[in-house]
Amino acid sequence: MWLDALALLSLLLASADSFVAVGIALTGYFNLKSPHTVKDNMTPDNAGLMPRGPPIPLTLRIKTLTERLDAQATDLDRYTMLHSILETDATLYFGTILSDVRKFLPLVYTPTVGEACVNFSKIHTHQPKGIYLSKYDKGNIANVLRNWPFADQVKVICVTDGERILGLGDLGANGMGIPVGKLALYTALGGIEPEGTLPMHIDFGCNVDAVRDCPTYMGLRERRPDKNKPEEVAEYDAFMEEYFDAIAEVYGKDCMVQFEDFGNSNAFRFLEDFQDKHVCFNDDIQGTASVVLGGLIASLRITAAEAGGVGNLKDHTYVFLGAGEAGCGIASLIAEAIRDENPDMTSEDACSKIWLVDSKGLVTDQRDMDKLPSHKAPFAHELCFDVDGQDGPSCFTADDLEEAIKILKPSAIIGVSGQPQTFTKPIIEEMTKNHARPVIFSLSNPTSKSECTAEQAYEWSDGKAIFASGSPFGTVEFKGKKYTPAQGNNAYIFPGIGKGAIFSGATRLDSSDMICASRTLASLVPQSQLDTGACYPDLNKIRDVSVNIATDVALGQWARGTATKKATHADRNDLMKQIRNSMYHAKAKYQAVMKQYVVNDNDDAPPPAKVLKPATKVGSATPAEKDTGGEGKGNMFSRVLAKWGAMAEQERE
């Protein structure tokens, strides 16, 4: 028993060794690490815990970290290093991301996060990443949520159950890497304080034997509820009812929840059940749809310029490869945007030129409509036309995408299937034969799942394709012209929506917010980007995109009467300024604490010569305050010693 206690203490002491901050305002997850984490190493109680030389400018520390990252062998190694920094020094972490968003975004999220999730249990640092709930917490969810040290500051939650991680399938608890990555972008791109974000995983098991049986797997070693057993589905539904009630109780009714990578049936059902009761949205269904719609709207400025080209959303014929959350979510939002632009059009007419291809082929009304999932039904059209030599129209279907392309002659194909290399040369050549500027969006993540590469799209279309992908591709040179492949990254959308919802005190989010974000995004694509074939803004401008989207989402909330906070802006520009000024910024955070030491933080400024001297020890923490970390949260050592004492008492008894 004593050996167990010593082992526990050794583990906790070892974790303290990873603290690396030097004279910096640390924020976020680091507070969970050890008693050696400090906000300012020269306050009386922290003096002597870190080297005593002058503080190092943040820009120099970012440069040093960037050099260390560049020296790593693989992107997974870079991901692991970045997350070790996030756990100890959030200011440096977010400052580094913002120093070059285009460079670091693929390391924080797609495509690297996919590989990180596959290896999550192997690279996990055994430090808290967020809140892990399991089905056995039913009846006690609110108490578990209170264990988060920043419970009074949480503004946005990203939650997954890990059943459909990117295009990788069911990864169970290993899917926690997705909420962690998404919320890092809420801070970096949306300006939400790190303490205001909370990653969550809901563990109802995992159906992949290889994941569940891995010796290092940290989740429940059980299978998920059987979707064909109503009592098991009802158990999950009841858990989610309590979950949202607990969110409102512990974090407040205005705490926003983002669903991420739930399986199809649960994703659609939970969104339908809770979007009118709580502030929530599903990023796979709605966020992806919003960013794709934004790209389509921007691309109209290219296609409309061609003779006979597509000038409006309603003039496109769309074919989706993939009819799950993303495919049906995008299709539904396109239809809603078409109706919004054409109020006299019926819902059926708005959907009539949107087609889905799933694992069984083209979805038509020839399917068994009683068994067809409800989210596919609006797009199950009749495919009948006259054939020479036959009396009356004949009805058809298509067994695969290539056959569907030949029959329907679409102007836009959108891949969300998770099936790589399915946009083949014959398919892209067929589209180019029918349209001057075919739209080819290959959106499956990570890169290994992309339906085609950027180079293939440009080469097979003879440079005519308007291409976008889910994960990034580099610049392509074809026939002497350089093309910049656009990345349809949800990061253009969700940070701004979240910031706008929080700033206005939104009580619900719906498709009008998503369409609003799409139109704002499209309006921010400069002609210079379109000229290179890109239908999204430069990623290094993404924080400005977030500010604009947040502004328009907040304005929409106030206009619809669904905001709880009072509007104080004079006009849109004034609101933009208010939102921008409210955003977290790593450099400002650093300077706020270190202003008494740092002369400036310019790139070329040398570290100040001033040697740090601790202030007079006044008002230092009492022993009781030290025991609770000064903020009522249990100090790691006091908890270990208490456990040690309890074990010793048991042994004496």
C-alpha positions as CSV (number, residue, x, y, z in Angstrom):
1,M,0.0,0.0,0.0
2,W,2.8,2.4,0.9
3,L,4.5,1.5,-2.4
4,D,1.3,2.4,-4.2
5,A,1.3,5.8,-2.6
6,L,4.9,6.4,-3.4
7,A,4.3,5.4,-7.0
8,L,1.4,7.9,-7.2
9,L,3.5,10.7,-5.7
10,S,6.4,9.9,-8.1
11,L,4.0,10.1,-11.1
12,L,2.7,13.5,-9.9
13,L,6.2,14.8,-9.3
14,A,7.3,13.7,-12.7
15,S,4.5,15.5,-14.4
16,A,5.7,18.7,-12.9
17,D,9.0,18.4,-14.8
18,S,7.2,19.4,-18.1
19,F,6.7,22.9,-16.9
20,V,8.6,25.1,-19.3
21,A,7.3,28.7,-19.0
22,V,9.7,31.5,-18.4
23,G,8.3,34.8,-17.1
24,I,5.0,34.6,-18.8
25,A,1.3,34.8,-18.2
26,L,0.1,31.3,-18.5
27,T,-3.5,30.6,-19.2
28,G,-5.7,27.6,-19.8
29,Y,-5.1,23.9,-19.2
30,F,-1.7,24.5,-17.4
31,N,-3.5,25.2,-14.1
32,L,-4.3,21.4,-13.9
33,K,-0.7,20.4,-14.1
34,S,1.2,20.8,-10.9
35,P,1.8,23.2,-8.0
36,H,4.8,24.6,-9.9
37,T,2.7,26.4,-12.5
38,V,2.9,30.1,-12.0
39,K,1.2,33.1,-13.5
40,D,4.2,35.4,-12.8
41,N,7.4,33.9,-11.5
42,M,8.4,37.0,-9.6
43,T,5.4,37.3,-7.3
44,P,6.4,36.7,-3.7
45,D,5.1,33.2,-3.5
46,N,6.7,32.2,-6.8
47,A,10.1,33.7,-6.4
48,G,12.9,31.2,-6.9
49,L,10.8,28.7,-8.9
50,M,12.2,29.8,-12.2
51,P,15.5,31.3,-13.5
52,R,16.0,34.9,-12.4
53,G,17.2,36.5,-15.6
54,P,15.2,39.0,-17.6
55,P,12.1,37.8,-19.4
56,I,12.3,36.8,-23.0
57,P,10.1,38.7,-25.5
58,L,7.1,36.6,-26.8
59,T,8.1,37.0,-30.4
60,L,11.5,35.5,-29.7
61,R,10.0,32.6,-27.8
62,I,7.6,32.0,-30.7
63,K,10.6,32.1,-33.1
64,T,12.5,29.6,-30.9
65,L,9.5,27.2,-30.7
66,T,8.9,27.4,-34.5
67,E,12.5,26.4,-35.0
68,R,12.1,23.4,-32.7
69,L,8.9,22.4,-34.5
70,D,10.6,22.6,-37.9
71,A,13.3,20.3,-36.6
72,Q,10.8,17.5,-35.8
73,A,10.7,14.5,-38.1
74,T,6.9,14.2,-38.6
75,D,3.8,16.3,-38.3
76,L,2.6,14.0,-35.5
77,D,5.8,14.8,-33.6
78,R,5.0,18.5,-34.2
79,Y,1.5,18.0,-33.0
80,T,2.7,16.3,-29.8
81,M,5.2,19.1,-29.1
82,L,2.5,21.8,-29.7
83,H,0.1,20.1,-27.3
84,S,2.8,19.7,-24.6
85,I,3.1,23.5,-24.9
86,L,-0.7,23.9,-24.7
87,E,-0.7,22.0,-21.4
88,T,2.0,24.3,-19.9
89,D,2.0,27.6,-21.7
90,A,-1.2,28.5,-23.5
91,T,0.0,32.0,-24.3
92,L,3.0,30.7,-26.2
93,Y,0.8,28.1,-27.9
94,F,-1.8,30.5,-29.2
95,G,0.8,33.2,-30.0
96,T,2.6,30.6,-32.2
97,I,-0.6,29.6,-34.1
98,L,-1.5,33.2,-34.8
99,S,2.1,34.0,-36.0
100,D,1.4,31.9,-39.1
101,V,-2.1,30.4,-39.3
102,R,-1.6,28.9,-42.7
103,K,1.5,27.0,-41.4
104,F,0.2,25.9,-38.1
105,L,-3.5,25.2,-38.7
106,P,-2.8,21.8,-40.4
107,L,-0.8,20.8,-37.3
108,V,-3.5,21.9,-34.9
109,Y,-6.4,20.4,-36.8
110,T,-6.8,18.6,-40.2
111,P,-5.0,16.7,-41.5
112,T,-2.6,16.0,-38.5
113,V,-5.4,15.7,-35.9
114,G,-6.6,12.5,-37.7
115,E,-3.3,10.8,-37.2
116,A,-3.2,12.1,-33.6
117,C,-6.6,10.6,-32.9
118,V,-5.6,7.2,-34.3
119,N,-2.6,7.3,-31.9
120,F,-4.3,9.2,-29.1
121,S,-4.0,6.6,-26.4
122,K,-0.3,6.2,-27.2
123,I,0.7,9.9,-27.3
124,H,-1.6,11.0,-24.4
125,T,0.4,12.8,-21.7
126,H,-2.0,11.7,-18.9
127,Q,-2.9,15.3,-18.2
128,P,-6.5,16.4,-18.3
129,K,-7.7,17.4,-21.7
130,G,-11.3,18.3,-20.7
131,I,-14.2,16.4,-19.2
132,Y,-14.7,12.7,-19.9
133,L,-18.2,11.5,-19.2
134,S,-19.3,7.9,-19.4
135,K,-22.8,6.3,-19.5
136,Y,-22.2,5.3,-15.9
137,D,-22.3,9.0,-14.9
138,K,-26.1,9.1,-15.5
139,G,-27.7,10.7,-12.4
140,N,-24.4,12.5,-11.5
141,I,-23.5,14.4,-14.7
142,A,-23.8,17.9,-13.1
143,N,-21.4,16.9,-10.3
144,V,-18.8,15.6,-12.8
145,L,-19.1,18.9,-14.7
146,R,-18.4,20.8,-11.6
147,N,-14.9,19.2,-11.4
148,W,-13.7,21.4,-14.2
149,P,-11.5,24.1,-12.5
150,F,-12.9,26.9,-14.7
151,A,-16.6,25.9,-14.3
152,D,-17.5,29.6,-13.8
153,Q,-15.8,30.7,-17.0
154,V,-17.0,28.1,-19.5
155,K,-18.7,29.7,-22.6
156,V,-18.4,27.1,-25.3
157,I,-18.2,23.3,-25.3
158,C,-17.2,21.0,-28.1
159,V,-18.4,17.4,-27.5
160,T,-18.0,14.1,-29.3
161,D,-18.7,10.5,-28.6
162,G,-16.0,9.5,-31.1
163,E,-18.2,7.3,-33.3
164,R,-17.4,9.0,-36.6
165,I,-14.0,10.7,-36.4
166,L,-13.3,12.5,-39.7
167,G,-13.2,9.8,-42.4
168,L,-11.6,7.4,-39.9
169,G,-14.6,5.8,-38.3
170,D,-15.3,4.9,-34.7
171,L,-12.3,5.7,-32.5
172,G,-14.1,5.9,-29.1
173,A,-12.3,7.9,-26.5
174,N,-9.4,8.5,-28.9
175,G,-11.7,11.0,-30.6
176,M,-11.1,13.5,-27.8
177,G,-8.4,15.0,-30.0
178,I,-11.2,16.5,-32.1
179,P,-12.8,18.7,-29.4
180,V,-9.3,19.7,-28.1
181,G,-8.3,20.8,-31.6
182,K,-11.6,22.6,-32.4
183,L,-11.5,24.6,-29.2
184,A,-7.9,25.6,-29.7
185,L,-9.3,27.2,-32.9
186,Y,-12.1,28.9,-31.0
187,T,-9.4,30.7,-29.0
188,A,-6.8,31.2,-31.8
189,L,-9.3,32.3,-34.5
190,G,-12.4,33.3,-32.5
191,G,-10.7,35.1,-29.7
192,I,-12.5,33.2,-26.9
193,E,-10.4,32.9,-23.7
194,P,-8.8,29.5,-23.3
195,E,-10.5,29.1,-19.9
196,G,-13.9,29.7,-21.6
197,T,-13.5,26.6,-23.7
198,L,-14.1,23.0,-22.6
199,P,-13.5,19.8,-24.6
200,M,-15.8,16.9,-23.8
201,H,-16.1,13.2,-24.6
202,I,-19.2,11.1,-23.9
203,D,-18.2,7.4,-23.6
204,F,-20.9,5.0,-24.6
205,G,-18.4,2.4,-25.9
206,C,-16.6,1.7,-29.2
207,N,-17.6,-0.8,-31.9
208,V,-14.1,-1.3,-33.4
209,D,-12.4,-4.2,-31.8
210,A,-8.9,-3.1,-32.7
211,V,-9.4,0.2,-30.9
212,R,-11.2,-1.2,-27.9
213,D,-8.8,-4.1,-27.4
214,C,-5.6,-1.9,-27.7
215,P,-3.7,-2.3,-24.4
216,T,-3.3,1.4,-24.0
217,Y,-6.9,2.3,-24.9
218,M,-8.4,4.5,-22.1
219,G,-12.1,4.4,-22.9
220,L,-14.8,2.0,-21.9
221,R,-14.1,-1.5,-23.3
222,E,-17.7,-2.0,-24.3
223,R,-19.7,-1.9,-27.5
224,R,-22.0,1.0,-28.2
225,P,-25.8,0.8,-27.8
226,D,-27.5,-1.3,-30.5
227,K,-29.4,1.1,-32.8
228,N,-31.9,-1.7,-33.4
229,K,-32.8,-2.0,-29.7
230,P,-35.1,0.8,-28.7
231,E,-34.3,0.4,-25.0
232,E,-30.6,1.0,-25.6
233,V,-31.3,4.0,-27.8
234,A,-33.6,5.4,-25.1
235,E,-30.8,5.0,-22.5
236,Y,-28.6,7.3,-24.6
237,D,-31.4,9.8,-25.2
238,A,-32.1,10.0,-21.5
239,F,-28.4,10.6,-20.8
240,M,-28.4,13.4,-23.3
241,E,-31.5,15.0,-21.7
242,E,-29.7,15.0,-18.4
243,Y,-26.5,16.2,-20.0
244,F,-28.0,19.4,-21.4
245,D,-29.9,20.1,-18.2
246,A,-26.5,19.8,-16.4
247,I,-24.8,22.1,-18.8
248,A,-27.4,24.8,-18.1
249,E,-27.2,24.2,-14.4
250,V,-23.4,24.2,-14.1
251,Y,-22.2,26.5,-16.9
252,G,-25.4,28.5,-17.6
253,K,-28.2,28.5,-20.2
254,D,-26.1,30.6,-22.6
255,C,-23.2,28.1,-22.7
256,M,-22.9,27.0,-26.4
257,V,-22.5,23.4,-27.3
258,Q,-21.0,22.2,-30.6
259,F,-21.6,18.6,-31.5
260,E,-18.7,17.0,-33.3
261,D,-18.3,13.6,-35.0
262,F,-21.3,11.7,-33.6
263,G,-22.6,8.8,-35.7
264,N,-25.2,9.7,-38.3
265,S,-28.3,8.5,-36.6
266,N,-27.4,10.1,-33.2
267,A,-26.1,13.3,-34.9
268,F,-29.4,14.1,-36.7
269,R,-31.5,13.0,-33.8
270,F,-29.7,15.0,-31.1
271,L,-29.6,18.1,-33.2
272,E,-33.4,17.8,-33.8
273,D,-34.0,17.1,-30.1
274,F,-32.0,20.0,-28.7
275,Q,-31.4,22.8,-31.1
276,D,-34.7,24.5,-30.1
277,K,-34.0,24.0,-26.3
278,H,-30.4,24.9,-26.0
279,V,-27.7,27.0,-27.7
280,C,-26.1,24.3,-29.9
281,F,-25.2,23.3,-33.4
282,N,-23.7,20.3,-35.2
283,D,-20.5,21.3,-37.0
284,D,-20.5,18.2,-39.3
285,I,-24.0,18.9,-40.4
286,Q,-24.3,22.7,-40.2
287,G,-20.7,24.1,-40.0
288,T,-19.5,22.1,-43.0
289,A,-22.6,23.1,-44.9
290,S,-22.0,26.8,-44.1
291,V,-18.4,26.8,-45.3
292,V,-19.2,24.8,-48.5
293,L,-22.1,27.2,-49.2
294,G,-19.8,30.1,-48.7
295,G,-17.4,28.6,-51.3
296,L,-20.2,28.0,-53.8
297,I,-21.4,31.6,-53.4
298,A,-17.9,33.0,-54.0
299,S,-17.4,30.7,-57.0
300,L,-20.4,32.2,-58.7
301,R,-18.2,35.2,-59.4
302,I,-16.0,32.9,-61.6
303,T,-18.7,30.8,-63.2
304,A,-21.0,33.8,-64.0
305,A,-18.3,35.4,-66.1
306,E,-18.4,32.5,-68.6
307,A,-20.7,32.4,-71.5
308,G,-23.7,30.4,-70.4
309,G,-22.1,30.0,-67.0
310,V,-23.9,29.5,-63.7
311,G,-24.8,32.8,-62.2
312,N,-27.0,31.7,-59.2
313,L,-27.2,28.9,-56.8
314,K,-30.5,27.7,-58.3
315,D,-28.8,27.3,-61.7
316,H,-26.3,24.7,-60.6
317,T,-27.0,21.0,-60.7
318,Y,-25.3,19.4,-57.7
319,V,-24.2,15.8,-57.2
320,F,-22.9,14.7,-53.8
321,L,-20.8,11.6,-53.2
322,G,-21.7,10.7,-49.7
323,A,-25.1,11.1,-48.1
324,G,-24.3,11.2,-44.4
325,E,-24.2,14.1,-41.9
326,A,-22.0,16.3,-44.1
327,G,-23.6,15.5,-47.5
328,C,-27.2,15.9,-46.3
329,G,-26.3,18.9,-44.2
330,I,-24.7,20.7,-47.1
331,A,-27.5,19.7,-49.5
332,S,-30.2,21.0,-47.1
333,L,-28.5,24.3,-46.5
334,I,-28.0,24.9,-50.2
335,A,-31.7,24.2,-50.7
336,E,-32.6,26.6,-47.9
337,A,-30.3,29.3,-49.4
338,I,-32.0,28.9,-52.8
339,R,-35.4,29.3,-51.2
340,D,-34.1,32.3,-49.3
341,E,-33.1,33.9,-52.6
342,N,-36.2,32.8,-54.4
343,P,-39.1,33.2,-51.9
344,D,-41.7,31.9,-54.4
345,M,-39.9,28.6,-54.9
346,T,-41.2,25.6,-53.1
347,S,-39.0,23.4,-51.0
348,E,-39.4,20.6,-53.5
349,D,-38.2,22.8,-56.4
350,A,-35.2,24.1,-54.3
351,C,-34.2,20.4,-53.7
352,S,-34.9,19.3,-57.3
353,K,-31.4,19.9,-58.7
354,I,-29.6,18.4,-55.7
355,W,-28.7,14.7,-56.0
356,L,-27.1,12.2,-53.6
357,V,-24.9,9.2,-54.4
358,D,-24.5,6.8,-51.4
359,S,-23.0,3.3,-51.1
360,K,-25.9,1.9,-53.0
361,G,-25.7,4.3,-55.9
362,L,-27.8,7.3,-56.9
363,V,-30.6,8.0,-54.4
364,T,-33.9,8.2,-56.3
365,D,-37.6,7.6,-55.6
366,Q,-37.1,4.0,-56.8
367,R,-35.7,3.3,-53.3
368,D,-37.8,1.8,-50.6
369,M,-39.0,5.1,-49.1
370,D,-40.1,3.5,-45.9
371,K,-36.5,2.5,-45.1
372,L,-34.8,5.5,-46.6
373,P,-33.3,7.7,-43.8
374,S,-35.4,10.9,-43.3
375,H,-32.4,13.2,-44.1
376,K,-32.0,11.6,-47.5
377,A,-35.7,11.6,-48.5
378,P,-36.0,15.3,-49.8
379,F,-33.3,14.4,-52.4
380,A,-34.7,11.1,-53.6
381,H,-36.0,12.4,-56.9
382,E,-37.7,10.8,-59.8
383,L,-35.3,10.2,-62.7
384,C,-37.5,9.7,-65.7
385,F,-37.1,10.9,-69.3
386,D,-38.0,10.1,-72.8
387,V,-35.8,7.6,-74.7
388,D,-35.8,7.3,-78.5
389,G,-37.8,4.4,-79.7
390,Q,-39.9,4.0,-76.6
391,D,-43.4,5.0,-75.8
392,G,-43.5,7.4,-72.8
393,P,-40.7,8.3,-70.3
394,S,-38.5,5.6,-68.8
395,C,-37.3,5.8,-65.2
396,F,-33.6,5.2,-64.3
397,T,-31.2,5.0,-61.5
398,A,-27.4,4.9,-61.4
399,D,-25.2,2.3,-59.7
400,D,-22.2,4.6,-59.2
401,L,-21.0,8.2,-59.4
402,E,-19.6,7.9,-62.9
403,E,-23.0,6.7,-64.3
404,A,-24.8,9.5,-62.3
405,I,-22.5,12.1,-63.8
406,K,-23.2,11.0,-67.4
407,I,-27.0,11.1,-66.8
408,L,-27.3,14.3,-64.7
409,K,-24.5,16.4,-66.2
410,P,-23.9,18.3,-63.0
411,S,-22.0,21.6,-62.8
412,A,-20.8,20.9,-59.2
413,I,-19.7,17.7,-57.5
414,I,-19.1,17.6,-53.8
415,G,-17.2,14.7,-52.2
416,V,-18.0,13.9,-48.5
417,S,-17.7,10.1,-48.7
418,G,-14.4,9.4,-47.0
419,Q,-13.6,7.3,-50.0
420,P,-10.2,8.3,-51.6
421,Q,-9.6,8.6,-55.3
422,T,-13.3,8.3,-56.3
423,F,-13.3,11.5,-58.4
424,T,-11.6,9.8,-61.3
425,K,-10.2,11.1,-64.5
426,P,-13.3,10.1,-66.6
427,I,-15.6,11.8,-64.1
428,I,-13.7,15.1,-64.1
429,E,-13.2,15.0,-67.9
430,E,-17.0,14.4,-68.3
431,M,-17.8,17.4,-66.2
432,T,-15.3,19.6,-68.1
433,K,-16.9,18.5,-71.4
434,N,-20.3,19.8,-70.1
435,H,-19.3,22.9,-68.3
436,A,-16.7,25.7,-68.8
437,R,-15.8,25.9,-65.1
438,P,-16.8,22.8,-63.2
439,V,-16.9,23.0,-59.4
440,I,-15.1,20.1,-57.8
441,F,-15.1,20.1,-54.0
442,S,-13.1,17.1,-52.6
443,L,-13.9,17.6,-49.0
444,S,-13.2,14.3,-47.2
445,N,-10.6,14.4,-44.3
446,P,-7.8,13.7,-43.7
447,T,-5.8,14.1,-46.9
448,S,-5.6,10.3,-47.3
449,K,-9.4,10.2,-47.7
450,S,-9.7,13.0,-50.3
451,E,-11.7,12.1,-53.4
452,C,-9.0,13.5,-55.6
453,T,-5.9,15.7,-55.3
454,A,-5.7,19.3,-56.4
455,E,-3.2,18.4,-59.0
456,Q,-5.5,15.7,-60.5
457,A,-8.4,18.1,-60.5
458,Y,-6.5,20.8,-62.4
459,E,-4.8,18.4,-64.8
460,W,-7.9,16.3,-65.7
461,S,-10.0,19.5,-66.2
462,D,-7.2,21.2,-68.2
463,G,-7.0,23.9,-65.6
464,K,-10.7,24.8,-65.6
465,A,-11.8,23.3,-62.3
466,I,-12.8,25.4,-59.4
467,F,-11.3,23.2,-56.7
468,A,-11.6,23.1,-52.9
469,S,-10.6,20.4,-50.5
470,G,-11.1,19.5,-46.8
471,S,-7.5,19.2,-46.0
472,P,-4.8,21.5,-47.5
473,F,-3.0,21.0,-50.7
474,G,0.0,23.0,-51.9
475,T,0.2,25.4,-54.9
476,V,-0.1,23.6,-58.2
477,E,1.6,24.8,-61.4
478,F,-0.1,23.6,-64.6
479,K,0.7,24.8,-68.1
480,G,2.6,27.8,-66.8
481,K,-0.1,29.0,-64.5
482,K,-0.1,28.7,-60.7
483,Y,-3.3,27.6,-58.9
484,T,-4.0,28.0,-55.2
485,P,-6.2,25.2,-54.0
486,A,-8.8,26.5,-51.6
487,Q,-9.3,24.6,-48.4
488,G,-13.0,24.5,-47.3
489,N,-12.0,24.4,-43.7
490,N,-14.8,24.7,-41.1
491,A,-12.4,26.9,-39.2
492,Y,-13.6,29.8,-41.4
493,I,-17.1,29.4,-39.9
494,F,-17.4,28.0,-36.4
495,P,-15.1,30.4,-34.4
496,G,-17.0,33.4,-35.8
497,I,-20.4,31.8,-35.1
498,G,-19.4,31.0,-31.6
499,K,-18.0,34.4,-30.9
500,G,-21.2,36.1,-32.3
501,A,-23.4,33.8,-30.3
502,I,-21.5,34.5,-27.0
503,F,-21.2,38.2,-27.6
504,S,-24.9,38.6,-28.3
505,G,-26.1,36.1,-25.7
506,A,-27.8,33.9,-28.3
507,T,-30.6,31.6,-27.1
508,R,-30.6,29.4,-30.2
509,L,-28.7,28.9,-33.4
510,D,-30.3,27.8,-36.7
511,S,-29.8,27.7,-40.4
512,S,-30.3,31.4,-40.7
513,D,-27.1,31.9,-38.8
514,M,-25.3,29.4,-41.0
515,I,-26.5,31.1,-44.2
516,C,-25.5,34.5,-42.8
517,A,-22.0,33.2,-42.1
518,S,-21.8,31.7,-45.6
519,R,-22.6,35.0,-47.2
520,T,-20.2,37.0,-45.1
521,L,-17.4,34.5,-45.8
522,A,-18.1,34.7,-49.6
523,S,-18.0,38.5,-49.5
524,L,-14.5,38.4,-48.0
525,V,-12.9,36.5,-50.9
526,P,-10.8,39.1,-52.8
527,Q,-10.6,39.0,-56.6
528,S,-6.9,38.2,-56.3
529,Q,-7.8,34.8,-54.7
530,L,-10.5,34.1,-57.3
531,D,-7.9,34.7,-60.0
532,T,-5.8,31.9,-58.7
533,G,-8.8,29.5,-58.5
534,A,-9.3,29.9,-54.8
535,C,-12.9,30.5,-53.5
536,Y,-11.9,31.1,-49.9
537,P,-9.9,34.0,-48.2
538,D,-6.3,33.6,-47.3
539,L,-6.0,31.5,-44.1
540,N,-3.8,34.2,-42.6
541,K,-6.7,36.6,-42.7
542,I,-9.0,34.1,-40.9
543,R,-9.2,36.1,-37.6
544,D,-10.6,39.0,-39.6
545,V,-13.1,36.6,-41.2
546,S,-14.1,35.5,-37.7
547,V,-14.7,39.1,-36.6
548,N,-16.9,39.8,-39.6
549,I,-18.9,36.6,-39.2
550,A,-19.3,37.2,-35.4
551,T,-20.6,40.7,-36.2
552,D,-23.2,39.6,-38.7
553,V,-24.3,36.6,-36.6
554,A,-24.8,38.9,-33.6
555,L,-26.7,41.4,-35.7
556,G,-28.9,38.6,-36.9
557,Q,-29.6,37.5,-33.3
558,W,-30.6,40.9,-32.2
559,A,-32.8,41.4,-35.4
560,R,-34.6,38.1,-34.7
561,G,-35.0,38.8,-31.0
562,T,-33.1,35.7,-29.9
563,A,-30.3,37.6,-28.1
564,T,-30.3,38.1,-24.4
565,K,-27.5,40.7,-24.1
566,K,-28.3,44.4,-24.8
567,A,-26.9,45.8,-28.1
568,T,-24.7,48.9,-27.4
569,H,-23.2,49.5,-30.9
570,A,-23.9,52.6,-33.0
571,D,-23.5,50.8,-36.4
572,R,-21.9,47.7,-37.9
573,N,-18.4,49.1,-37.8
574,D,-18.8,50.0,-34.1
575,L,-20.0,46.5,-33.3
576,M,-17.0,45.0,-35.2
577,K,-14.7,47.2,-33.1
578,Q,-16.4,46.0,-29.9
579,I,-16.0,42.4,-30.9
580,R,-12.4,42.8,-32.0
581,N,-11.6,44.5,-28.7
582,S,-13.2,41.7,-26.7
583,M,-11.0,39.0,-28.3
584,Y,-8.3,37.1,-26.5
585,H,-4.8,37.8,-27.9
586,A,-1.7,36.0,-26.7
587,K,0.6,39.0,-27.1
588,A,-1.7,41.3,-25.1
589,K,-2.1,38.6,-22.4
590,Y,1.7,38.3,-22.1
591,Q,2.2,42.1,-21.9
592,A,-0.5,42.5,-19.3
593,V,1.3,40.5,-16.7
594,M,4.9,41.2,-17.7
595,K,4.5,45.0,-18.3
596,Q,6.5,45.8,-15.2
597,Y,9.5,43.9,-16.7
598,V,9.2,44.0,-20.5
599,V,10.2,47.3,-22.1
600,N,8.7,46.2,-25.5
601,D,8.0,43.0,-27.5
602,N,9.1,44.0,-30.9
603,D,10.7,41.4,-33.1
604,D,14.1,43.1,-33.1
605,A,14.1,44.1,-29.5
606,P,16.7,42.4,-27.3
607,P,15.7,41.0,-24.0
608,P,15.7,43.9,-21.4
609,A,18.8,44.1,-19.4
610,K,16.9,44.6,-16.1
611,V,17.3,41.7,-13.7
612,L,14.1,40.5,-12.1
613,K,13.8,41.0,-8.4
614,P,10.8,39.7,-6.5
615,A,8.5,42.2,-4.8
616,T,8.3,42.5,-1.1
617,K,6.4,39.5,0.3
618,V,3.1,41.1,1.3
619,G,-0.2,39.4,1.6
620,S,1.2,36.0,0.8
621,A,-1.1,33.0,0.7
622,T,-2.0,31.4,4.0
623,P,-1.3,27.7,4.4
624,A,-5.0,27.0,3.9
625,E,-4.9,29.0,0.7
626,K,-1.8,27.2,-0.5
627,D,-3.6,24.0,0.2
628,T,-6.3,24.9,-2.3
629,G,-4.1,26.6,-4.8
630,G,-5.2,30.0,-3.6
631,E,-8.5,29.6,-5.5
632,G,-10.3,26.8,-3.7
633,K,-9.0,24.1,-6.0
634,G,-7.2,21.2,-4.4
635,N,-3.4,21.4,-4.5
636,M,-1.9,18.2,-6.1
637,F,0.5,17.6,-3.1
638,S,-2.2,18.2,-0.5
639,R,-4.4,15.7,-2.3
640,V,-1.6,13.1,-2.5
641,L,-0.7,13.6,1.2
642,A,-4.3,13.3,2.2
643,K,-4.6,10.0,0.2
644,W,-1.3,8.9,1.7
645,G,-2.6,9.6,5.2
646,A,-5.8,7.8,4.6
647,M,-3.9,4.7,3.4
648,A,-1.7,4.8,6.4
649,E,-4.7,5.1,8.7
650,Q,-6.2,2.0,7.0
651,E,-3.0,0.1,7.4
652,R,-2.9,1.0,11.1
653,E,-6.5,-0.3,11.5
